[in-house]
């Protein structure tokens, strides 16, 4: 009886530890994914600026991760981003925002 109780407690403790380790691994992977996406936004802004003969400072985006649906603003117009599957090409489609009171963080 005494051995069985400790065996059950050790199994429960082991499961709790495995769950906590799994959560930590998931958080680390999510952090690396976000960093990778954040590192992709800079080349994208530079490419848009080059394609439209603008300075990079004239191109504004609404988020720091590169993914479909990103809003891009330049030359007083708004565009929505559509990325190819391999993220090597993009399409900017004219978009119209509902709230024109936009705060720009630099």
ABEGO torsion letter per residue (X at the ends): XAAAAAAAAAAAAAAAAAAAAAAAAAAAAAAAAAAAAAAAAAAAAAAAAAAAGBBAAABBBABABBBBGBBBBBGGBBBBBBBBAAGABBBBBBBBBABABBBBBX
